[in-house]
Amino acid sequence: MSLRAAQLKVALCHVCGQIEDTTIAARCGRCGRKLRLPDPRSSAERSMAWLIAAMVLYIPANVLPVLYVSGLGGGSESTIFGGIVEFLRSGSWGLALLIFGASVAVPITKFVALGLLIGMSHGNSSAAPSQRAKLYRFVEFIGYWSMLDVVVVALTCRLVRFGSLAAAEPRPGIIFFCAVVIATMISAFSFDQRSIWMAGYRPGHRHG
């Protein structure tokens, strides 16, 4: 039966890649970084805390307006869903799909995927580790597209500048959406991928 590195008390430094025996040293001999044995339950709990924070922040991000546009006919504020509807009505299907993907599809997909990964790791499940590893890499990939909605708002505010004729300004909702993106990123980074392959292992102690 093969042994895991954690069972041998051997840890890989996440900064420089040095392999160290944690029974001898608590810090990496090359870069001085603290060494930590993988702790699936602790990793899952930290990741879950950030995921819950992201889900809570996602409510005001959708309820509060993200953009205010003023013109000769007056001004109006728009939420994320309101902006999607307006783009659809104006025939801008591409922008509508872009904002829907970045503001709705991507965050919800990350919520579901991270929740599944965290729940299975916290429960010490050994089911489908290869598929779960691929799911985590997928979460990392779609995370690169999370800020598209913020970019669209920033570009709109920059481009729609015609003096007294028209202007666009960001609103508080976009701040909450930025917070959602950051919280989900931290949740993903806090999740220890090694826990996917460590079913049945519980550390007796931890370093650092």
Order of alpha helices (4+ residues) and beta strands (2+ residues): beta-beta-alpha-beta-beta-alpha-alpha-alpha-alpha-alpha-beta-alpha
